């Protein structure tokens, strides 16, 4: 960093020199993650949990009328696929 210009405080400061305009020559670039990445991650993890629950229900089916449709397996798989799509599309990449 080079020499920075300095100024004087006006009034009440005793005339002490203060640094003015302390800006780095090369500011760091901040990369924000899109919220869709986290939504996709949440959908993917919830989908996996629901699929695991559906697989467990194959060995101990609940006493419901539509248990033979295995809805947790289908909906969990759909959620995991959509979550995987969003994670892949919005994942952070190096330039």
N, C-alpha and C positions, 0 to 999 in steps of 0.2 A: 504494500500500500504506500502510495506517495505522500507527500506533504499536503495536508488539508488546509484550506483557508481558515483563518481564525478571526473572530470578531470580538467586540467588547459588549458586555452586558450594559444595557441602559438603565441606570438608576437603581440604587439600593444594593447592588452587588459588589460594590467596592472596586469596580472597574477591572474585575478578573477576566482574563481571556477565556473564551469558551470555543469548543470546536463547532464548526458550522458545516452542514452538508456531509455527514459521515455516511456515505453510501459506498458499498463495495463495488469494485469495478465489474465483477462477474457475479450477479445475484444467482442464488441457487434456484433451480426450477422445481417447483412443487407439482407433483403429479397426484391429482385427486382420483380416487377410485369411484367409479359410477355406482350408484345405489343398486342398479340392476345386477351387478356382480354379487352383492350380498343377498339379494332376493333369490337369485338363482342358486346360491349356495344353500340357503335355507330350504328352498323347494327340493333340492337334491337330497339333503340330509333327512328331511321329513319323509320324502318318498322312500328312501332306503329303510327307515324305521317302520313305515307302514307295510312295506313288502315283507320285512322280517316278521311282523305281527301276522300278516296273512299266511305266511308259510307255517308259522306255529299253529294257526287255526286249522290247517289241513289235518293235523294229527288229533286235534281236540276241537271239532266244529261246534260253534255256538248253536243253541237251540232256537234258531230263527228259520223262517220259511224260505228265505232267499240265500241261505248259507252256501248252497251249491254253486252260486255264481262266483264266489271268491272275489268279492268286490275289493277287499284290501289289497290283493295282489294286483288287480288291474289299475286301481287308482294310485297306488304307490308307484307302480311302474310308469304311469303317465306323468306323475309329479317328478319322478327322478329323471325322466327323459327331458322334460321341459327345463328342469333345473340345470341339467347338464348342458343343454343348449345355451342358456343364459350365462352360465359360468364360462363356457368356451368362447362365446361371442364377446363378453365384456371383461375377460381376464386381463390383468395388467401385463403389458408387453414392454420389453425394452426397445427403445428406438433404434 
